[in-house]
Amino acid sequence: MKISEAAQETQLSPSLLRHYERIGLTGTIKRNPDGSRNYSSKDIKWIHLMKQLLANEVPLEVLLDYNFLYRLGPFTDDWQKELLEEAQQHLIARYQDLMTTMQQLNQVIASYRK
């Protein structure tokens, strides 16, 4: 899949996809003989995951470390799991904060109905 197709599929710009590759968030994308990027369905799935985690404020450093370890192979599984658990804890804390905010908003909104 060409970068323009990958951009459409992931809802990211081609320049952001190139940036993600450059900083190590996607790993190295395979190239066609002419040097153009050739995104696989696995690459797209990975990008969707990274995009979702970033959108939910999982720290970029955690994702870069995870990607690096993932690319090294299964002997890093324990470290990968630790990083994913760290991301999970971050999301749980974020979820709890959002629920607290939602409860406060519900109370304020309910006060208008009196």
C-alpha positions in Angstrom: 0.0 0.0 0.0 1.4 3.4 -1.0 1.8 6.1 1.6 -1.2 8.0 0.2 -3.3 5.0 0.7 -1.9 4.4 4.2 -2.6 8.1 5.0 -6.2 7.7 4.0 -6.6 4.4 5.9 -5.1 5.7 9.1 -6.5 9.3 8.8 -2.9 10.6 9.2 -1.0 12.8 6.8 1.8 11.3 4.7 4.2 13.7 6.5 3.1 12.4 9.9 3.5 8.8 8.7 7.0 9.6 7.6 7.7 11.4 10.9 6.4 8.3 12.9 8.8 6.1 10.9 11.7 8.6 11.4 11.3 8.7 15.2 10.9 4.9 15.5 7.2 4.7 16.2 6.4 2.4 13.3 9.6 0.6 12.7 11.0 0.5 9.2 8.4 0.4 6.5 9.4 -1.8 3.6 10.3 -0.1 0.4 9.4 -0.9 -3.2 12.2 -1.2 -5.8 11.7 2.5 -6.7 12.2 3.5 -3.0 8.6 4.3 -2.2 7.1 3.0 1.0 5.0 -0.1 0.9 2.8 -0.4 3.9 1.5 -3.8 4.8 -1.8 -4.5 6.6 0.3 -5.3 9.7 1.9 -1.9 9.5 -1.5 -0.2 9.2 -2.8 -2.2 12.2 0.3 -1.1 14.2 -0.2 2.5 13.2 -3.8 2.4 14.3 -2.8 1.1 17.7 -0.1 3.7 18.2 -2.5 6.5 17.0 -5.1 5.3 19.5 -2.6 5.1 22.4 -1.2 8.6 21.6 -4.7 10.0 21.4 -5.3 8.7 24.9 -2.2 10.4 26.2 0.0 7.3 26.6 3.5 8.8 26.8 5.4 8.8 23.5 8.5 7.6 25.3 6.6 4.4 26.4 5.4 3.7 22.9 8.9 4.3 21.4 10.4 1.9 24.0 7.7 -0.7 23.3 8.2 -0.4 19.6 12.0 -0.8 19.9 11.6 -3.9 22.1 8.9 -5.4 19.9 11.2 -5.1 16.9 14.0 -6.9 18.8 11.9 -10.0 19.1 10.3 -12.4 21.6 13.2 -12.5 24.0 12.1 -9.0 25.1 8.5 -10.2 25.8 8.8 -9.5 29.6 9.9 -6.0 29.1 7.2 -5.4 26.4 4.6 -6.6 28.8 5.9 -4.3 31.5 5.6 -1.3 29.2 2.1 -2.3 28.1 1.1 -2.6 31.7 2.5 0.8 32.3 0.3 2.1 29.4 -2.6 0.3 30.8 -2.2 1.9 34.3 -2.0 5.3 32.6 -5.2 4.6 30.8 -6.9 3.4 34.0 -5.9 6.6 35.8 -7.1 8.7 32.9 -10.4 6.8 32.8 -10.9 7.3 36.6 -10.2 11.1 36.1 -12.8 11.2 33.3 -15.4 9.4 35.4 -14.8 11.8 38.3 -15.2 14.8 35.9 -18.4 13.2 34.4 -19.9 12.8 37.9 -19.2 16.4 38.7 -20.7 17.5 35.4 -23.8 15.4 36.1 -24.2 17.1 39.4 -23.9 20.5 38.0 -26.4 19.7 35.2 -28.8 18.1 37.6 -28.8 21.4 39.7 -30.3 23.2 36.7 -33.3 20.9 36.7 -34.5 21.9 40.1 
